[in-house]
């Protein structure tokens, strides 16, 4: 396992040292104010917003589960159920 890790580190280092710079295509590298570039940037912004929105929804769902679990544990520790605490 250790030998594999050393080989992997050497390979990543070798690839990163010998890599050539990548240039954009003629369309993207050309006019920065063209409609195609503006559309591509808008698409990237939409994808980032959707991705972070979904991640925040998952975080909210997990936080809700944690709060519910703590309330349930506290209610079980005091000997009451959820229905009893809502009616009183």
C-alpha positions as CSV (number, residue, x, y, z in Angstrom):
1,X,0.0,0.0,0.0
2,X,2.8,2.4,0.9
3,X,4.6,1.6,-2.4
4,X,1.4,2.3,-4.4
5,X,1.1,5.7,-2.6
6,X,4.7,6.6,-3.5
7,X,4.1,5.7,-7.1
8,X,0.9,7.7,-7.2
9,X,2.6,10.8,-5.7
10,X,5.4,10.5,-8.2
11,X,3.0,10.1,-11.1
12,X,0.9,13.2,-10.0
13,X,4.1,15.2,-9.6
14,X,5.4,14.1,-13.0
15,X,2.2,14.9,-14.7
16,X,1.8,18.3,-13.1
17,X,5.4,19.3,-13.9
18,X,5.3,18.2,-17.5
19,X,1.8,19.5,-18.3
20,X,1.4,22.0,-21.1
21,X,-0.8,25.0,-20.8
22,X,-4.2,24.7,-22.3
23,X,-5.6,27.5,-24.5
24,X,-9.3,28.2,-25.0
25,X,-10.9,27.6,-28.3
26,X,-11.2,30.5,-30.8
27,X,-14.8,31.2,-29.8
28,X,-14.2,31.5,-26.1
29,X,-10.7,33.1,-26.4
30,X,-12.0,35.6,-28.9
31,X,-14.4,38.4,-28.1
32,X,-15.2,38.4,-24.4
33,X,-18.4,40.5,-25.0
34,X,-19.9,38.1,-27.5
35,X,-23.3,36.5,-26.9
36,X,-21.9,33.0,-26.8
37,X,-19.5,33.9,-24.0
38,X,-22.2,35.7,-22.1
39,X,-24.5,32.6,-22.5
40,X,-21.8,30.3,-21.3
41,X,-21.1,32.4,-18.2
42,X,-24.8,32.6,-17.5
43,X,-25.0,28.8,-17.7
44,X,-22.2,28.4,-15.3
45,X,-23.9,30.7,-12.8
46,X,-27.1,28.8,-13.1
47,X,-25.4,25.5,-12.5
48,X,-23.5,26.8,-9.4
49,X,-26.7,28.3,-8.0
50,X,-28.7,25.0,-8.5
51,X,-25.8,22.9,-7.0
52,X,-25.5,25.1,-3.9
53,X,-29.2,25.2,-3.5
54,X,-29.5,21.4,-3.5
55,X,-26.6,21.2,-1.0
56,X,-28.2,23.7,1.3
57,X,-31.5,21.8,1.1
58,X,-29.7,18.6,2.2
59,X,-28.0,20.5,5.0
60,X,-31.4,21.8,6.2
61,X,-32.9,18.4,6.0
62,X,-30.0,16.9,8.1
63,X,-30.3,19.8,10.6
64,X,-34.1,19.1,10.9
65,X,-33.3,15.4,11.6
66,X,-30.8,16.3,14.3
67,X,-33.2,18.7,16.0
68,X,-36.0,16.1,15.9
69,X,-33.7,13.4,17.2
70,X,-32.7,15.6,20.1
71,X,-36.3,16.5,20.9
72,X,-37.3,12.8,20.8
73,X,-34.3,11.8,23.1
74,X,-35.2,14.6,25.5
75,X,-38.9,13.6,25.5
76,X,-38.0,9.9,26.1
77,X,-35.6,10.9,28.9
78,X,-38.4,12.8,30.7
79,X,-40.9,10.0,30.1
80,X,-43.2,12.0,27.8
81,X,-44.1,11.3,24.2
82,X,-44.4,13.9,21.4
83,X,-48.2,13.9,21.6
84,X,-48.2,14.6,25.3
85,X,-45.9,17.7,25.0
86,X,-48.0,19.2,22.2
87,X,-51.3,18.9,24.2
88,X,-50.0,20.6,27.4
